[in-house]
């Protein structure tokens, strides 16, 4: 086996291990719908902010998500330049569009009141 083949196998094993966690996979499914900040992910996942931040850090360190700063806010999104296998995995996940839309409705309702 060629060394480059083994490196590819090791990389893919890391990616599959990373996405084998249900919280990280759910985060990826949510970010596949739209970019989000940690606060939004905490709200949808009903998880603690430190936990969500740790999961995002792992996804970011492997190049699966990227961050964009807008003032004091940091928004996370899918890194479109990550491996094609990740894109194929994301296409197979159930859509979480309804959760993102529900969060958007709640935010609009709070701002309006």
GUNUVEX-653029 format. One record per residue: y, x, z of N, C-alpha, C, O in turn; residue in three letters; residue number from 1. Coordinates in nm, 3 decimals, decimal comma. Example, Ala and Ser with C-alpha at 12.3 -4.5 7.8 and 13.67 -1.06 7.14 Angstrom:
{rec {-0,569; 1,319; 0,780}; {-0,450; 1,230; 0,780}; {-0,330; 1,320; 0,780}; {-0,332; 1,424; 0,846}; "ALA"; 1};
{rec {-0,225; 1,285; 0,708}; {-0,106; 1,367; 0,714}; {0,003; 1,290; 0,787}; {0,114; 1,341; 0,804}; "SER"; 2};
***
This chain:
{rec {-0,117; 0,085; 0,000}; {0,000; 0,000; 0,000}; {0,124; 0,090; 0,000}; {0,130; 0,190; 0,072}; "UNK"; 1};
{rec {0,222; 0,052; -0,081}; {0,346; 0,128; -0,092}; {0,430; 0,110; 0,035}; {0,428; 0,003; 0,095}; "UNK"; 2};
{rec {0,503; 0,214; 0,075}; {0,589; 0,200; 0,193}; {0,692; 0,087; 0,180}; {0,723; 0,019; 0,279}; "UNK"; 3};
{rec {0,744; 0,066; 0,061}; {0,841; -0,042; 0,043}; {0,776; -0,179; 0,061}; {0,839; -0,272; 0,111}; "UNK"; 4};
{rec {0,650; -0,191; 0,020}; {0,577; -0,316; 0,041}; {0,560; -0,343; 0,189}; {0,578; -0,456; 0,235}; "UNK"; 5};
{rec {0,526; -0,240; 0,265}; {0,506; -0,256; 0,409}; {0,639; -0,290; 0,477}; {0,641; -0,370; 0,571}; "UNK"; 6};
{rec {0,748; -0,232; 0,432}; {0,879; -0,263; 0,488}; {0,912; -0,410; 0,463}; {0,967; -0,478; 0,551}; "UNK"; 7};
{rec {0,880; -0,459; 0,345}; {0,905; -0,600; 0,312}; {0,821; -0,692; 0,400}; {0,869; -0,795; 0,448}; "UNK"; 8};
{rec {0,695; -0,654; 0,423}; {0,608; -0,733; 0,510}; {0,664; -0,737; 0,652}; {0,668; -0,843; 0,714}; "UNK"; 9};
{rec {0,707; -0,623; 0,703}; {0,763; -0,617; 0,838}; {0,891; -0,701; 0,849}; {0,912; -0,771; 0,948}; "UNK"; 10};
{rec {0,975; -0,693; 0,746}; {1,099; -0,771; 0,745}; {1,066; -0,921; 0,746}; {1,125; -0,997; 0,823}; "UNK"; 11};
{rec {0,973; -0,962; 0,661}; {0,938; -1,105; 0,655}; {0,875; -1,151; 0,785}; {0,899; -1,264; 0,829}; "UNK"; 12};
{rec {0,794; -1,066; 0,848}; {0,734; -1,102; 0,977}; {0,844; -1,126; 1,080}; {0,835; -1,220; 1,160}; "UNK"; 13};
{rec {0,947; -1,042; 1,080}; {1,060; -1,061; 1,172}; {1,132; -1,193; 1,143}; {1,167; -1,266; 1,236}; "UNK"; 14};
{rec {1,154; -1,223; 1,017}; {1,222; -1,347; 0,980}; {1,140; -1,469; 1,024}; {1,195; -1,564; 1,080}; "UNK"; 15};
{rec {1,009; -1,466; 0,999}; {0,924; -1,579; 1,038}; {0,918; -1,593; 1,190}; {0,914; -1,705; 1,242}; "UNK"; 16};
{rec {0,916; -1,481; 1,261}; {0,916; -1,486; 1,407}; {1,048; -1,545; 1,457}; {1,049; -1,626; 1,549}; "UNK"; 17};
{rec {1,156; -1,503; 1,395}; {1,288; -1,554; 1,432}; {1,298; -1,704; 1,408}; {1,348; -1,777; 1,493}; "UNK"; 18};
{rec {1,249; -1,750; 1,294}; {1,255; -1,893; 1,261}; {1,143; -1,973; 1,325}; {1,139; -2,096; 1,312}; "UNK"; 19};
{rec {1,051; -1,906; 1,393}; {0,943; -1,974; 1,463}; {0,989; -2,042; 1,591}; {0,915; -2,121; 1,650}; "UNK"; 20};
{rec {1,111; -2,012; 1,633}; {1,168; -2,076; 1,751}; {1,233; -2,207; 1,709}; {1,313; -2,209; 1,616}; "UNK"; 21};
{rec {1,199; -2,317; 1,777}; {1,248; -2,448; 1,734}; {1,399; -2,461; 1,746}; {1,461; -2,529; 1,664}; "UNK"; 22};
{rec {1,460; -2,399; 1,845}; {1,605; -2,408; 1,858}; {1,674; -2,336; 1,744}; {1,769; -2,388; 1,686}; "UNK"; 23};
{rec {1,627; -2,215; 1,710}; {1,689; -2,142; 1,600}; {1,666; -2,212; 1,467}; {1,755; -2,215; 1,381}; "UNK"; 24};
{rec {1,549; -2,269; 1,449}; {1,522; -2,342; 1,325}; {1,610; -2,466; 1,315}; {1,658; -2,501; 1,207}; "UNK"; 25};
{rec {1,632; -2,533; 1,427}; {1,720; -2,649; 1,430}; {1,864; -2,609; 1,400}; {1,935; -2,678; 1,327}; "UNK"; 26};
{rec {1,908; -2,497; 1,457}; {2,042; -2,447; 1,428}; {2,056; -2,420; 1,279}; {2,157; -2,456; 1,218}; "UNK"; 27};
{rec {1,956; -2,358; 1,220}; {1,961; -2,330; 1,076}; {1,969; -2,460; 0,996}; {2,043; -2,469; 0,898}; "UNK"; 28};
{rec {1,893; -2,562; 1,037}; {1,896; -2,691; 0,967}; {2,034; -2,756; 0,980}; {2,083; -2,815; 0,884}; "UNK"; 29};
{rec {2,095; -2,745; 1,095}; {2,229; -2,802; 1,114}; {2,333; -2,727; 1,032}; {2,420; -2,788; 0,970}; "UNK"; 30};
{rec {2,323; -2,595; 1,031}; {2,419; -2,515; 0,954}; {2,397; -2,530; 0,804}; {2,487; -2,503; 0,725}; "UNK"; 31};
{rec {2,279; -2,574; 0,766}; {2,251; -2,601; 0,624}; {2,333; -2,721; 0,576}; {2,363; -2,733; 0,457}; "UNK"; 32};
{rec {2,368; -2,810; 0,671}; {2,451; -2,927; 0,638}; {2,597; -2,884; 0,626}; {2,664; -2,919; 0,528}; "UNK"; 33};
{rec {2,647; -2,810; 0,726}; {2,785; -2,762; 0,723}; {2,804; -2,654; 0,829}; {2,722; -2,640; 0,919}; "UNK"; 34};
{rec {2,911; -2,578; 0,816}; {2,940; -2,477; 0,917}; {2,984; -2,548; 1,045}; {3,042; -2,656; 1,041}; "UNK"; 35};
{rec {2,954; -2,483; 1,158}; {2,983; -2,544; 1,287}; {3,023; -2,436; 1,387}; {2,990; -2,319; 1,370}; "UNK"; 36};
{rec {3,095; -2,479; 1,490}; {3,126; -2,387; 1,600}; {3,021; -2,406; 1,710}; {2,942; -2,500; 1,706}; "UNK"; 37};
{rec {3,023; -2,316; 1,806}; {2,924; -2,321; 1,914}; {2,933; -2,453; 1,989}; {2,832; -2,512; 2,024}; "UNK"; 38};
{rec {3,055; -2,499; 2,014}; {3,074; -2,624; 2,088}; {3,002; -2,740; 2,021}; {2,938; -2,821; 2,088}; "UNK"; 39};
{rec {3,011; -2,748; 1,888}; {2,943; -2,855; 1,814}; {2,791; -2,844; 1,828}; {2,722; -2,944; 1,848}; "UNK"; 40};
{rec {2,741; -2,723; 1,816}; {2,596; -2,702; 1,829}; {2,548; -2,736; 1,970}; {2,441; -2,795; 1,987}; "UNK"; 41};
{rec {2,627; -2,699; 2,070}; {2,593; -2,732; 2,210}; {2,584; -2,883; 2,227}; {2,492; -2,934; 2,291}; "UNK"; 42};
{rec {2,680; -2,954; 2,168}; {2,683; -3,101; 2,179}; {2,560; -3,164; 2,115}; {2,496; -3,251; 2,174}; "UNK"; 43};
{rec {2,527; -3,121; 1,995}; {2,413; -3,181; 1,925}; {2,280; -3,143; 1,989}; {2,193; -3,228; 2,008}; "UNK"; 44};
{rec {2,265; -3,015; 2,023}; {2,138; -2,967; 2,077}; {2,119; -3,002; 2,224}; {2,008; -2,994; 2,277}; "UNK"; 45};
{rec {2,228; -3,040; 2,292}; {2,223; -3,064; 2,436}; {2,166; -2,941; 2,508}; {2,078; -2,951; 2,593}; "UNK"; 46};
{rec {2,219; -2,826; 2,470}; {2,177; -2,699; 2,528}; {2,300; -2,631; 2,587}; {2,413; -2,672; 2,561}; "UNK"; 47};
{rec {2,277; -2,529; 2,666}; {2,390; -2,458; 2,727}; {2,459; -2,369; 2,624}; {2,398; -2,326; 2,526}; "UNK"; 48};
{rec {2,586; -2,343; 2,648}; {2,663; -2,257; 2,557}; {2,605; -2,116; 2,551}; {2,594; -2,061; 2,441}; "UNK"; 49};
{rec {2,566; -2,055; 2,664}; {2,507; -1,921; 2,655}; {2,378; -1,917; 2,574}; {2,352; -1,821; 2,500}; "UNK"; 50};
{rec {2,297; -2,021; 2,587}; {2,171; -2,027; 2,511}; {2,198; -2,035; 2,362}; {2,138; -1,962; 2,284}; "UNK"; 51};
{rec {2,287; -2,124; 2,322}; {2,320; -2,139; 2,179}; {2,380; -2,010; 2,126}; {2,347; -1,966; 2,016}; "UNK"; 52};
{rec {2,468; -1,949; 2,203}; {2,530; -1,823; 2,160}; {2,427; -1,713; 2,141}; {2,438; -1,634; 2,047}; "UNK"; 53};
{rec {2,328; -1,705; 2,229}; {2,223; -1,604; 2,215}; {2,141; -1,628; 2,089}; {2,108; -1,533; 2,018}; "UNK"; 54};
{rec {2,108; -1,752; 2,062}; {2,032; -1,783; 1,940}; {2,113; -1,747; 1,816}; {2,059; -1,690; 1,721}; "UNK"; 55};
{rec {2,241; -1,780; 1,816}; {2,327; -1,745; 1,704}; {2,338; -1,595; 1,685}; {2,341; -1,546; 1,572}; "UNK"; 56};
{rec {2,344; -1,521; 1,796}; {2,352; -1,375; 1,787}; {2,228; -1,318; 1,721}; {2,237; -1,225; 1,640}; "UNK"; 57};
{rec {2,112; -1,372; 1,753}; {1,988; -1,325; 1,691}; {1,987; -1,357; 1,541}; {1,948; -1,274; 1,460}; "UNK"; 58};
{rec {2,028; -1,478; 1,507}; {2,032; -1,516; 1,366}; {2,133; -1,430; 1,289}; {2,109; -1,390; 1,175}; "UNK"; 59};
{rec {2,245; -1,403; 1,352}; {2,348; -1,321; 1,289}; {2,301; -1,176; 1,273}; {2,326; -1,114; 1,169}; "UNK"; 60};
{rec {2,234; -1,123; 1,373}; {2,188; -0,984; 1,367}; {2,086; -0,961; 1,256}; {2,071; -0,849; 1,206}; "UNK"; 61};
{rec {2,015; -1,066; 1,217}; {1,918; -1,056; 1,108}; {1,979; -1,098; 0,974}; {1,911; -1,101; 0,872}; "UNK"; 62};
{rec {2,108; -1,130; 0,975}; {2,178; -1,163; 0,851}; {2,155; -1,303; 0,799}; {2,184; -1,331; 0,683}; "UNK"; 63};
{rec {2,103; -1,393; 0,884}; {2,075; -1,529; 0,837}; {2,198; -1,619; 0,847}; {2,211; -1,714; 0,769}; "UNK"; 64};
{rec {2,286; -1,590; 0,942}; {2,410; -1,666; 0,953}; {2,528; -1,568; 0,953}; {2,513; -1,450; 0,985}; "UNK"; 65};
{rec {2,642; -1,621; 0,917}; {2,764; -1,541; 0,922}; {2,868; -1,620; 1,000}; {2,855; -1,742; 1,017}; "UNK"; 66};
{rec {2,970; -1,550; 1,047}; {3,074; -1,616; 1,123}; {3,208; -1,601; 1,053}; {3,236; -1,500; 0,988}; "UNK"; 67};
{rec {3,290; -1,703; 1,070}; {3,425; -1,704; 1,015}; {3,520; -1,744; 1,126}; {3,499; -1,847; 1,191}; "UNK"; 68};
{rec {3,621; -1,665; 1,149}; {3,719; -1,696; 1,254}; {3,834; -1,777; 1,195}; {3,890; -1,743; 1,091}; "UNK"; 69};
{rec {3,867; -1,885; 1,267}; {3,982; -1,969; 1,232}; {4,062; -1,987; 1,360}; {4,036; -2,077; 1,440}; "UNK"; 70};
{rec {4,160; -1,900; 1,379}; {4,237; -1,902; 1,503}; {4,148; -1,861; 1,618}; {4,084; -1,756; 1,613}; "UNK"; 71};
{rec {4,143; -1,943; 1,721}; {4,060; -1,913; 1,838}; {3,914; -1,955; 1,817}; {3,828; -1,922; 1,899}; "UNK"; 72};
{rec {3,886; -2,026; 1,710}; {3,752; -2,079; 1,686}; {3,670; -1,987; 1,597}; {3,724; -1,921; 1,508}; "UNK"; 73};
{rec {3,540; -1,983; 1,622}; {3,446; -1,909; 1,537}; {3,349; -2,011; 1,481}; {3,282; -2,082; 1,556}; "UNK"; 74};
{rec {3,342; -2,018; 1,349}; {3,250; -2,110; 1,282}; {3,134; -2,032; 1,222}; {3,153; -1,925; 1,164}; "UNK"; 75};
{rec {3,016; -2,086; 1,237}; {2,895; -2,023; 1,186}; {2,846; -2,101; 1,065}; {2,857; -2,223; 1,059}; "UNK"; 76};
{rec {2,791; -2,027; 0,970}; {2,738; -2,090; 0,849}; {2,618; -2,008; 0,800}; {2,596; -1,895; 0,843}; "UNK"; 77};
{rec {2,542; -2,068; 0,711}; {2,427; -2,001; 0,652}; {2,478; -1,887; 0,564}; {2,574; -1,904; 0,488}; "UNK"; 78};
{rec {2,416; -1,772; 0,574}; {2,450; -1,660; 0,487}; {2,375; -1,680; 0,356}; {2,254; -1,660; 0,349}; "UNK"; 79};
{rec {2,447; -1,718; 0,254}; {2,387; -1,746; 0,124}; {2,324; -1,622; 0,061}; {2,243; -1,633; -0,031}; "UNK"; 80};
{rec {2,360; -1,505; 0,110}; {2,307; -1,381; 0,056}; {2,178; -1,336; 0,125}; {2,124; -1,230; 0,092}; "UNK"; 81};
{rec {2,129; -1,416; 0,220}; {2,004; -1,378; 0,286}; {1,887; -1,397; 0,190}; {1,905; -1,446; 0,078}; "UNK"; 82};
{rec {1,772; -1,357; 0,232}; {1,652; -1,358; 0,147}; {1,623; -1,497; 0,087}; {1,643; -1,598; 0,154}; "UNK"; 83};
{rec {1,577; -1,502; -0,036}; {1,546; -1,631; -0,101}; {1,441; -1,713; -0,026}; {1,439; -1,835; -0,036}; "UNK"; 84};
{rec {1,356; -1,646; 0,048}; {1,254; -1,719; 0,124}; {1,320; -1,809; 0,228}; {1,272; -1,920; 0,253}; "UNK"; 85};
{rec {1,428; -1,762; 0,288}; {1,499; -1,844; 0,387}; {1,554; -1,969; 0,321}; {1,545; -2,078; 0,378}; "UNK"; 86};
{rec {1,610; -1,956; 0,203}; {1,661; -2,072; 0,129}; {1,549; -2,172; 0,102}; {1,569; -2,293; 0,113}; "UNK"; 87};
{rec {1,432; -2,122; 0,067}; {1,318; -2,211; 0,041}; {1,275; -2,282; 0,169}; {1,240; -2,400; 0,165}; "UNK"; 88};
{rec {1,277; -2,212; 0,280}; {1,241; -2,273; 0,408}; {1,341; -2,383; 0,443}; {1,302; -2,493; 0,483}; "UNK"; 89};
{rec {1,471; -2,353; 0,428}; {1,574; -2,451; 0,461}; {1,562; -2,577; 0,377}; {1,590; -2,687; 0,425}; "UNK"; 90};
{rec {1,522; -2,563; 0,253}; {1,506; -2,679; 0,165}; {1,392; -2,769; 0,210}; {1,390; -2,888; 0,175}; "UNK"; 91};
{rec {1,298; -2,716; 0,286}; {1,184; -2,794; 0,332}; {1,209; -2,864; 0,466}; {1,130; -2,950; 0,506}; "UNK"; 92};
{rec {1,316; -2,828; 0,534}; {1,345; -2,887; 0,665}; {1,399; -3,029; 0,650}; {1,461; -3,062; 0,548}; "UNK"; 93};
{rec {1,377; -3,112; 0,751}; {1,437; -3,245; 0,746}; {1,590; -3,232; 0,751}; {1,643; -3,137; 0,809}; "UNK"; 94};
{rec {1,658; -3,325; 0,689}; {1,805; -3,319; 0,690}; {1,858; -3,364; 0,825}; {1,810; -3,462; 0,883}; "UNK"; 95};
{rec {1,956; -3,293; 0,874}; {2,019; -3,327; 1,001}; {2,159; -3,379; 0,977}; {2,245; -3,373; 1,065}; "UNK"; 96};
{rec {2,181; -3,429; 0,858}; {2,313; -3,479; 0,820}; {2,361; -3,589; 0,914}; {2,479; -3,595; 0,947}; "UNK"; 97};
{rec {2,269; -3,675; 0,957}; {2,308; -3,786; 1,044}; {2,362; -3,737; 1,178}; {2,452; -3,799; 1,235}; "UNK"; 98};
{rec {2,311; -3,626; 1,230}; {2,359; -3,571; 1,357}; {2,499; -3,513; 1,341}; {2,585; -3,527; 1,428}; "UNK"; 99};
{rec {2,521; -3,447; 1,228}; {2,652; -3,389; 1,200}; {2,754; -3,501; 1,181}; {2,866; -3,490; 1,230}; "UNK"; 100};
{rec {2,717; -3,606; 1,110}; {2,808; -3,718; 1,089}; {2,838; -3,790; 1,220}; {2,952; -3,832; 1,243}; "UNK"; 101};
{rec {2,738; -3,806; 1,306}; {2,759; -3,871; 1,436}; {2,856; -3,790; 1,521}; {2,942; -3,847; 1,587}; "UNK"; 102};
{rec {2,842; -3,658; 1,519}; {2,933; -3,571; 1,593}; {3,075; -3,585; 1,538}; {3,172; -3,592; 1,614}; "UNK"; 103};
{rec {3,087; -3,589; 1,407}; {3,218; -3,605; 1,343}; {3,282; -3,738; 1,384}; {3,401; -3,742; 1,413}; "UNK"; 104};
{rec {3,203; -3,846; 1,388}; {3,255; -3,977; 1,429}; {3,301; -3,974; 1,574}; {3,406; -4,031; 1,606}; "UNK"; 105};
{rec {3,224; -3,909; 1,662}; {3,262; -3,898; 1,802}; {3,392; -3,820; 1,819}; {3,476; -3,855; 1,902}; "UNK"; 106};
{rec {3,407; -3,716; 1,741}; {3,527; -3,632; 1,748}; {3,649; -3,712; 1,703}; {3,754; -3,707; 1,767}; "UNK"; 107};
{rec {3,635; -3,787; 1,594}; {3,745; -3,869; 1,544}; {3,781; -3,976; 1,645}; {3,899; -4,005; 1,666}; "UNK"; 108};
{rec {3,681; -4,035; 1,709}; {3,704; -4,140; 1,809}; {3,781; -4,085; 1,930}; {3,872; -4,150; 1,980}; "UNK"; 109};
{rec {3,744; -3,966; 1,974}; {3,811; -3,905; 2,090}; {3,955; -3,871; 2,055}; {4,045; -3,894; 2,136}; "UNK"; 110};
{rec {3,978; -3,817; 1,937}; {4,113; -3,780; 1,895}; {4,200; -3,903; 1,879}; {4,319; -3,899; 1,910}; "UNK"; 111};
{rec {4,143; -4,013; 1,830}; {4,219; -4,136; 1,807}; {4,260; -4,202; 1,938}; {4,363; -4,269; 1,944}; "UNK"; 112};
{rec {4,182; -4,184; 2,044}; {4,213; -4,248; 2,172}; {4,304; -4,163; 2,251}; {4,342; -4,200; 2,362}; "UNK"; 113};
***
